[in-house]
Amino acid sequence: MDLVALVILLAILEYIVLVGLVGYARGKYGIRAPATTGHEAFERTFRVQQNTLEGLVVFLPGLWLFGQYLNPTWAAWLGIVGIVARAIYAVGYMKAADKRGFGAGILGIVNITLVVGALVGVIKSLV
């Protein structure tokens, strides 16, 4: 589970970087808080950060539970794929909204795999 913990921390660090990019974009495009609209490039950066925050609600518990109840090594690898997919998603979305699909698709597969795997592991543990 140590490797799973490391991957969880890397996912949180990735989110912190995205928060920093929103702050940078605020300054670059002159978007004063609490505004969340203005320049299209800022809005895409902000949406990446918000979508990441929303995604962590599924990703982090799924990763931890998959590792705890099914297989920590596979959980860690799936987590790494999820982190890379989130980066691909972020880079694509920040360029243009229609370039986020590939990363989003991989993230969807990873999240479904983590949650279904965790569910299987918990059910096995109960019976």
Buried (B, 14 or more C-beta within 10 A) or exposed (E): EEBBBEBBEBBEEBBEEBEEBBEEBBEEBEBEEEEEEBBEBBBBBBBBBEBBEEBBEBBBEBBBBBBBBBBBEBBBBBBBBBBBBBBBBBEBBBEEEEBBEEBBEBBEBBBEBBBEBBBEBBEEEEE
